[in-house]
Amino acid sequence: MQTTKRFVSRLTRQTLALVLAGGRGTRLYDLTKWRAKPAVPFGGKFRIIDFPLSNCINSGIGQVGVITQYKSHSLMRHIQRGWGFLRGELGEFVELLPAQQRIETSWYEGTADAVLQNLDIIRSHDPEYVLILAGDHVYKMDYGTMLAYHVENDADVTVGCIEVPIEEASAFGVMSVNDEFRITEFIEKPEHPKPLPKQPGRALASMGIYVFSTRVLFDELLRDHELVSDSSHDFGKDIIPSIISRLRVVAFPFRNPIRNCPAYWRDVGTIDSLWQANLELIGVSPELNLYDPDWPIWTYQEQQPPAKFVFDDDDRRGMAVDTMLAGGCIVSGALVRHSLLFSQVKVHSYSTVSDTVIFPDVDVGRHCEIHRAIIDRGCRIPAGTKIGVDLEKDRERFYVSPKGVVLVTPEMLGQDYPHGL
């Protein structure tokens, strides 16, 4: 499919994006005890929500609403600080839409209900198309091509989809399509997902990305609200399955056009997947290229000095090997190997850190040994602490994932959570 930039640009200017960012993210355990999942740090200096927001800006979509609900303080503050550069006089904005009980006397009851309760705001912007996005996935995508696909296929609704291993498909909405990629069946989180034809080990999964023609969106949300008594008011469970027989609903396959394979997309919804996706970035040529000047990831970041490595003695040498470090880090007579350190992390003498993700403002004391762990923001690791060395001992005070990744939070250490999670 080939479209002109002007055609895609016109479509993006007629589009309002709504980022659903109110999820609890319970599978991330204590990382989401005091923050929403889209506010979880990722990639050394970003938060997860920066990826869909950056996709919008890089795609030419300058009108974005962020729908928040669960423990959203740090998320809203991050957006206010980092996403205020758009020009309101040009009609550009990233607008926060917290649960306000605008229609019902209840909080958002599902993804569709979250959009329904903001219909008056959507009407005020008068978009031709509404792009519904999940705020908790990591990927880079030009939404302009999906909008063009939606128009060219004369679709009422377009669902972004990606191929996933069949053993992982139960975590997603799984769809079947005909030869024209029109969706013929959509089941949310099926116990026994259907594989793709001729690919028994793969299934076609929803990315939680939907393009609606605005009229269709209004009609279906009101129908679900007023006429379907047993609805859970969710796009994947209720809206999409109910319309595939009545409307033209097509699947948009998200693929890498250069390599002709499924594009990079990560649902970092578990400790293991979050740990793995972060450490993938350290590779020589990672699938997610954070150094691409043509598709920058925007964020809020404090002004920090460069990372520093101090001491060069035989018994203590400040070193980082096969590692990414953000500004403000100090490695003082310690060894950091194959790890990712966010800003303002200090690792003191005689300590070793390996295969570990450390969130901002962490202090690792002397003679510590940390392996295969995620260390939450603000932790003060006492001198001599061993993490990831004896998992049975770790289970007594920390969380250990099914694949043996140790999660450490300030609360687990008997410390207060820092301001600015």
Order of alpha helices (4+ residues) and beta strands (2+ residues): alpha-beta-beta-beta-alpha-beta-alpha-beta-alpha-alpha-beta-beta-alpha-beta-beta-beta-beta-alpha-alpha-beta-beta-beta-beta-alpha-beta-beta-beta-beta-beta-beta-beta-beta-beta-beta-beta-beta-alpha-beta-beta
